[in-house]
Amino acid sequence: MSDLPFVAQARSFGDGVAFRTATSLHTYRQILDHSAALAVALLDGTPDLCEARVALLVTPGFEHTATQWAIWQAGGIAVPICLSATEPEWEYALTDSEATILVADPVHAARITPLARRLGLRLLDATQPAPAIPIDLPRIERDRRAMILYTSGTTNKPKGVVTTHANIQAQIESLVQAWEWSARDRIPMFLPLHHIHGIINIIGCALWTGAVVEPFARFDLPLILDRVRADAYTVFMAVPTIYVKLIEAIEASAPGDREAITSAFRRLRLMVSGSAALPASVHQQWTALTGQALLERYGMTEIGMALSNLYRGERRPGFVGTALPGVEVRLKAEHGPVITAEHEPGEIQVRGPGVFQGYWNRPEATAESFEDGWFRTGDMAVLEKGFFRIMGRLSVDIIKSGGYKLSALEIEAALLEHPLIAECAVVGLPDDTWGEAVSAAVVLKDGSLALPELRAWCKDRLSTYKIPQRLKVVSELPRNAMGKLTKPAVKTLF
């Protein structure tokens, strides 16, 4: 019988509901039964998969989790792949991870089957496991590798982030403690399950504590609002783009409906924002509308979550709080010592049991990512009154202009206060005088905006060297699959 802690946790919840949809309920016991049967099918007579990579292409919900657990119980490494990816993207993930088995549901199997056959992968149906034969599943130690998640790959080909069962458990237990998860919680899940936000922060934490997850294939705004009005949830997690869309929907609704929606959001015990920087203006606008102070946190695929505003305490707009339980965080000067004083920018470095093992088949990249046992995140931050404030990526969001290190995120936050600007992306472009010129691409709500007008407006809000020197007004900004602005692509607009 498997020694994996999540199995014991699930057994303790028995017939409690784990997944709920409009048409079905699935219990913790059903997840265990389904995953055990699928694990037997995966093993196919062998005693242990011995860390064979098993890709999964399954709609979020009961079958997805049962497949993930089956892979782990059979001794394999789970490789979740993006449901909406192109065939070349799928092929890259499958070949780079050296996957030998693919588990898919009927909705997605038809599209990927030709590729899987060309690559020689064994195919299994996630929804129809063979009847479980009473055999002993392999004993799985917590230090065994469990999952490979692929990074976004904005600057190069995506890298496979390898985490062990111990890493995953540490990441989940840290959040369960910090955010006070319990079996009474109910949460919607509309984020993709090839990213850590959905896998760990939502599914992992909920099922570790006996909570109920309501899965959606995508973010369906009217349906989600209906469920919120019905008090279906106690916890809500989303990316900043979704909160912006919710604000727009609330403001556009009729007065009576608006009050019903905002009152329902006010009753939730916790609302979290992550996966991208939350503009302080959006944080403040959401609080003004609903009375809910969003809890912003900071993490990465490689480390899980590292920093969080306080569940019981201050949630400061524009900041990502303090180190989570079991996590050590320090700031390191780019070419200097560890920073101990406040208001001095440095790279965020993280150490703890949740930090990943390494990049799949990339020993050099792994070695370069660590310094004396600390993972180098590549993100710059400052400490202000005990809270961390993210300045941005060293490679993308930090603009070196006139001898200063400027945070593109900070400048964006200021520009979003302009009454005509709906969205913006700030980048540094090569400049003979400044080294890099602060440049802004903006989407307008309406009207027109010229650079002199914007620079004049900025004078009361930004130091002179942070005021954009170039402006581009566009109808749409480049985005990735998560809806996040892709700043390297924005540079091509200028």
C-alpha positions in Angstrom: 0.0 0.0 0.0 1.3 3.5 -0.8 2.9 5.6 1.9 2.1 8.9 0.2 0.6 11.3 2.8 -2.2 12.6 0.5 -3.6 9.0 0.4 -3.9 8.9 4.2 -5.4 12.4 4.2 -8.0 11.5 1.7 -8.9 8.3 3.5 -9.7 10.3 6.6 -12.3 12.4 4.7 -14.0 9.2 3.3 -17.4 10.0 1.9 -16.9 13.8 2.1 -17.4 15.6 -1.1 -14.2 16.5 -2.9 -15.5 17.8 -6.3 -18.9 19.3 -7.0 -20.2 20.3 -10.4 -23.7 21.3 -11.6 -24.4 17.7 -12.5 -22.2 15.5 -10.2 -20.6 14.9 -6.9 -17.4 13.0 -6.3 -16.1 11.9 -2.9 -12.6 11.5 -1.5 -13.2 7.7 -1.5 -14.1 7.8 -5.2 -10.9 9.6 -6.0 -8.9 6.9 -4.1 -10.8 4.1 -5.8 -10.5 5.6 -9.3 -6.8 6.4 -8.9 -6.0 3.0 -7.5 -7.6 1.3 -10.5 -5.8 3.6 -12.9 -2.5 3.0 -11.1 -2.9 -0.7 -11.7 -3.6 0.0 -15.4 -0.5 2.2 -15.5 1.7 -0.5 -13.9 0.4 -3.1 -16.4 2.0 -5.9 -14.5 5.2 -4.2 -13.5 5.9 -3.6 -9.8 6.9 0.1 -10.1 7.0 2.8 -12.8 10.4 3.8 -11.3 9.9 7.5 -12.1 8.7 7.0 -15.7 7.3 10.3 -17.0 3.5 10.1 -17.5 1.9 13.1 -19.3 -1.7 14.0 -18.5 -4.1 15.9 -20.7 -7.4 15.9 -18.7 -10.1 18.4 -18.1 -9.9 20.0 -14.6 -11.9 18.1 -12.0 -12.3 14.6 -10.6 -10.6 12.7 -13.4 -7.6 15.1 -13.5 -6.9 14.6 -9.8 -7.5 10.9 -9.9 -5.1 10.6 -12.8 -2.4 12.6 -11.0 -2.8 10.5 -7.9 -2.7 7.3 -9.9 0.6 8.3 -11.6 2.1 9.0 -8.1 0.8 5.8 -6.6 2.3 3.8 -9.5 5.7 5.4 -8.9 5.6 7.7 -12.0 6.4 11.4 -12.5 3.3 13.4 -13.5 3.8 15.8 -16.4 0.6 18.0 -16.8 0.5 19.6 -20.2 -1.6 22.6 -21.4 -5.0 21.7 -22.7 -5.0 24.5 -25.3 -1.4 24.2 -26.5 -0.5 23.7 -30.1 0.8 20.4 -31.4 4.5 21.7 -31.5 4.1 22.8 -27.9 2.8 19.4 -26.9 5.5 17.7 -28.8 8.2 19.7 -27.1 6.8 18.9 -23.6 6.4 15.2 -24.4 9.9 14.8 -26.0 11.8 17.0 -23.5 10.3 15.1 -20.5 10.9 11.8 -22.3 7.4 10.8 -21.5 6.5 7.2 -22.3 2.8 7.2 -21.3 0.0 9.6 -22.0 -3.3 9.6 -20.0 -6.1 11.7 -21.6 -9.8 12.1 -21.4 -12.0 11.6 -24.5 -12.4 15.3 -25.0 -8.7 15.8 -25.7 -7.6 12.3 -26.7 -8.8 12.7 -30.3 -6.7 15.7 -30.9 -3.4 14.4 -29.4 -3.7 10.7 -30.3 -1.9 11.1 -33.7 1.0 12.8 -32.1 1.2 10.3 -29.2 1.2 7.4 -31.7 3.9 9.1 -33.8 6.1 9.5 -30.7 5.4 5.9 -29.6 3.6 6.7 -26.4 1.3 4.3 -24.6 -2.2 5.7 -24.4 -4.7 5.4 -21.5 -8.2 6.7 -21.0 -8.5 8.7 -17.8 -12.2 8.1 -17.5 -12.2 4.4 -18.0 -9.6 2.6 -15.9 -9.6 -1.2 -15.9 -11.2 -2.8 -12.8 -8.7 -2.7 -10.0 -6.9 -6.0 -9.3 -6.1 -6.4 -5.6 -2.4 -5.9 -5.7 0.1 -4.0 -3.5 1.0 -0.7 -5.1 4.7 0.3 -4.7 6.0 2.0 -1.6 6.8 5.6 -2.6 9.3 7.5 -0.5 8.7 11.3 -0.1 12.1 12.2 -1.6 11.1 10.5 -4.9 10.5 12.8 -7.9 6.8 13.5 -8.4 6.1 16.1 -11.0 7.5 18.1 -13.9 5.9 21.5 -14.6 7.1 23.5 -17.6 7.9 27.2 -17.1 6.5 29.8 -19.4 9.7 30.1 -21.5 9.3 33.8 -22.3 13.1 34.2 -22.9 14.0 30.7 -24.1 12.5 27.2 -24.5 10.4 26.2 -21.4 12.3 24.3 -18.7 10.9 21.4 -16.8 10.8 22.1 -13.0 11.1 18.9 -11.0 9.5 18.6 -7.6 9.5 15.7 -5.2 6.6 14.5 -3.1 8.3 16.2 -0.1 8.5 19.5 -1.9 4.8 19.3 -2.8 3.8 18.5 0.7 5.9 21.3 2.1 4.4 23.8 -0.3 0.8 22.7 0.6 1.3 22.6 4.4 2.9 26.1 4.4 -0.2 27.6 2.7 -2.7 25.5 4.7 -1.1 26.9 7.9 -0.8 30.5 6.7 -4.3 30.8 5.1 -6.1 28.6 7.7 -7.6 26.1 5.3 -10.2 23.7 6.7 -12.7 21.1 5.7 -15.4 23.8 5.8 -13.9 25.6 2.8 -15.4 25.6 -0.7 -13.5 27.0 -3.7 -14.0 27.4 -7.4 -11.2 26.2 -9.8 -11.1 27.8 -13.2 -7.3 28.2 -13.6 -5.2 25.9 -15.8 -3.8 22.7 -14.2 -0.4 22.8 -15.8 0.6 25.7 -13.6 1.4 25.7 -9.9 -1.4 28.2 -9.0 -4.1 25.7 -9.7 -2.3 22.5 -8.8 -0.9 23.5 -5.4 -2.6 26.6 -4.2 -6.2 25.5 -5.0 -6.4 21.7 -5.6 -3.5 20.7 -3.4 -4.6 22.8 -0.4 -8.3 22.1 -0.7 -7.9 18.3 -0.9 -5.3 18.2 1.8 -7.8 19.7 4.2 -11.0 17.9 3.1 -12.5 21.0 1.4 -14.8 21.0 -1.7 -13.6 22.1 -5.1 -16.0 23.3 -7.8 -14.1 22.9 -11.2 -14.8 24.8 -14.4 -13.3 24.2 -17.8 -12.6 27.9 -18.1 -13.4 31.2 -16.4 -17.2 31.7 -17.1 -17.9 35.1 -15.7 -21.7 35.0 -15.6 -21.7 31.5 -14.1 -19.1 32.3 -11.5 -21.0 35.4 -10.4 -24.2 33.4 -10.1 -22.3 30.9 -7.8 -20.8 33.7 -5.7 -24.3 35.2 -5.3 -25.5 31.8 -4.1 -22.8 31.7 -1.4 -21.2 28.6 -3.0 -17.7 29.5 -1.9 -15.7 30.5 1.2 -12.3 31.0 -0.7 -11.6 32.6 -4.1 -8.3 32.6 -6.0 -7.7 34.3 -9.3 -5.1 36.2 -11.4 -5.2 40.1 -11.5 -6.8 40.0 -15.0 -9.8 38.2 -13.6 -10.3 40.7 -10.8 -10.2 43.5 -13.5 -12.9 41.7 -15.4 -15.0 41.2 -12.3 -14.7 44.9 -11.4 -15.9 45.8 -15.0 -18.8 43.4 -14.7 -19.8 44.7 -11.2 -19.7 48.4 -12.4 -21.7 47.6 -15.5 -24.5 45.7 -13.5 -27.8 47.1 -12.4 -27.8 48.7 -8.9 -29.8 45.8 -7.3 -27.6 43.1 -8.8 -24.5 45.1 -8.0 -25.4 45.1 -4.3 -26.1 41.4 -4.4 -22.7 40.6 -6.0 -20.6 42.8 -3.8 -22.4 41.6 -0.6 -21.7 38.0 -1.6 -18.0 38.7 -2.2 -17.9 40.5 1.1 -19.0 37.3 2.9 -16.1 35.2 1.6 -13.5 34.5 4.2 -10.5 34.8 1.9 -9.7 36.2 -1.6 -6.2 35.7 -3.1 -4.5 37.3 -6.1 -1.4 35.9 -7.7 0.5 34.7 -10.8 1.1 38.4 -11.8 1.6 41.7 -10.0 -1.6 43.1 -8.7 -1.7 46.9 -9.4 -2.3 48.8 -6.2 -5.1 50.7 -7.9 -7.0 47.4 -8.6 -6.4 46.3 -5.0 -7.9 49.5 -3.7 -10.8 49.5 -6.2 -11.8 45.9 -5.3 -11.7 46.8 -1.6 -13.9 49.9 -2.2 -16.4 47.8 -4.2 -16.6 44.7 -2.0 -15.1 45.5 1.4 -12.7 42.6 0.7 -8.9 43.3 1.0 -7.3 41.0 -1.6 -4.4 38.9 -0.2 -1.5 39.1 -2.6 1.2 36.6 -2.5 4.4 35.8 -4.4 5.7 32.5 -5.7 7.2 30.6 -8.6 7.0 27.2 -10.2 10.4 26.4 -8.8 9.7 27.3 -5.1 5.9 27.2 -4.6 4.8 30.2 -2.6 7.4 32.2 -0.7 5.8 35.4 0.4 2.3 36.4 1.4 0.4 39.2 2.9 -1.2 38.3 6.3 -4.4 36.3 6.6 -4.9 37.9 10.0 -3.3 41.3 9.7 -2.4 43.9 7.2 -2.8 43.4 3.4 -0.8 46.2 2.0 -1.6 47.2 -1.6 1.4 46.9 -3.9 3.2 44.5 -1.5 3.5 40.8 -1.2 4.0 40.5 2.5 6.4 38.4 4.5 7.9 34.9 4.3 5.5 32.0 4.6 5.9 29.3 7.3 8.9 27.1 6.6 10.3 29.5 4.0 13.5 31.6 4.2 13.8 34.7 2.0 16.7 37.1 1.6 17.6 39.9 -0.7 21.0 39.9 -2.4 22.7 42.8 -4.2 23.4 42.1 -7.9 27.1 42.2 -7.4 27.4 42.5 -3.7 26.4 41.2 -0.2 23.2 40.1 1.3 21.0 43.1 2.0 19.8 43.7 5.6 18.7 47.3 5.4 15.3 48.4 4.2 14.7 50.4 1.0 17.7 48.8 -0.8 16.8 46.7 -3.9 18.1 43.2 -4.3 17.3 39.9 -5.9 14.9 37.6 -4.0 16.6 34.4 -3.0 14.7 31.5 -1.4 15.6 28.5 0.7 13.3 25.8 2.3 11.8 22.4 1.9 9.4 23.5 -0.8 12.2 24.5 -3.2 12.4 22.3 -6.3 15.1 19.7 -7.0 16.3 21.0 -10.3 15.5 21.5 -14.0 14.8 18.3 -16.0 18.0 17.3 -17.9 19.5 20.8 -17.4 22.3 20.5 -14.8 24.0 23.7 -15.9 20.8 25.8 -15.6 20.1 24.2 -12.2 23.6 25.1 -10.9 23.3 28.6 -12.2 20.0 29.1 -10.4 21.4 28.4 -6.9 23.8 30.4 -4.8 25.1 28.7 -1.6 21.9 26.7 -1.4 19.6 29.6 -2.1 17.4 29.7 -5.2 18.0 32.8 -7.3 14.5 33.9 -8.4 15.6 36.6 -10.8 13.1 39.0 -9.3 14.1 42.3 -7.6 12.4 43.5 -4.5 12.8 46.0 -1.6 11.8 45.6 2.0 9.7 48.5 3.4 8.4 48.5 6.9 8.8 44.7 7.1 6.9 43.9 3.9 8.4 43.0 0.5 7.6 45.0 -2.6 8.3 43.4 -5.9 10.2 45.7 -8.4 10.1 43.2 -11.3 12.2 40.7 -13.2 15.9 41.5 -13.4 15.8 40.7 -17.1 12.5 42.3 -18.1 11.0 44.6 -15.4 14.1 46.4 -14.1 15.0 49.3 -16.3 18.5 50.7 -16.0 18.2 54.3 -16.9 20.6 57.1 -16.1 22.4 55.1 -13.4 19.1 54.2 -11.7 17.4 50.8 -11.4 13.7 51.5 -12.1 10.8 49.2 -11.5 8.6 48.9 -14.6 5.8 47.5 -12.3 5.9 50.6 -10.2 5.7 52.9 -13.2 2.8 50.8 -14.6 0.9 51.1 -11.4 1.2 54.9 -11.5 0.2 55.1 -15.2 -2.9 53.0 -14.4 -4.2 55.9 -12.3 -4.5 58.0 -15.4 -8.2 58.4 -16.2 -7.7 57.5 -19.9 -5.5 54.4 -19.5 -7.1 51.0 -19.3 -4.0 48.9 -19.6 -0.3 49.4 -20.0 3.1 47.8 -20.2 6.4 49.6 -19.5 9.7 48.5 -20.9 13.2 49.8 -21.2 14.4 50.5 -24.8 18.0 51.1 -25.8 19.0 54.8 -25.6 22.3 56.5 -26.3 21.8 59.1 -23.5 20.1 57.1 -20.8 21.2 53.6 -21.5 17.6 52.5 -21.5 14.6 54.9 -22.0 11.5 54.4 -20.0 8.8 53.5 -22.7 5.1 52.8 -22.3 2.6 51.0 -24.5 -0.9 51.8 -23.4 -4.5 50.8 -24.3 -6.9 53.7 -23.8 -10.4 53.6 -22.4 -11.4 56.3 -24.9 -10.1 59.6 -26.3 -6.5 60.2 -27.3 -3.3 60.7 -25.4 0.0 62.4 -26.5 3.4 62.0 -24.9 3.7 65.6 -23.7 0.3 65.4 -22.0 1.2 62.1 -20.3 4.6 63.4 -19.1 2.9 66.5 -17.7 0.4 64.4 -15.8 3.1 62.1 -14.5 5.1 65.0 -12.9 3.1 64.8 -9.6 3.2 61.0 -9.4 6.6 59.9 -10.6 10.2 61.1 -10.1 11.6 62.8 -13.2 13.7 59.8 -14.3 10.7 57.4 -14.1 8.5 59.5 -16.4 8.1 57.7 -19.8 10.2 59.1 -22.5 8.3 57.2 -25.3 4.7 56.4 -25.7 2.8 54.0 -28.0 -1.0 53.9 -28.0 -2.2 50.5 -29.2 -5.6 48.7 -29.4 -4.3 45.5 -27.8 -1.2 44.4 -26.1 0.6 41.0 -26.6 -0.4 38.4 -24.1 0.5 34.9 -23.2 -1.9 32.0 -22.6 -2.6 33.2 -19.1 -3.7 36.7 -20.3 -0.5 38.3 -18.9 1.2 41.1 -20.8 4.4 39.8 -22.5 6.9 42.6 -22.2 9.6 41.2 -24.5 6.9 41.2 -27.3 5.8 44.7 -26.3 9.3 46.0 -27.3 8.5 45.1 -30.9 5.7 47.7 -30.9 8.1 50.6 -30.7 
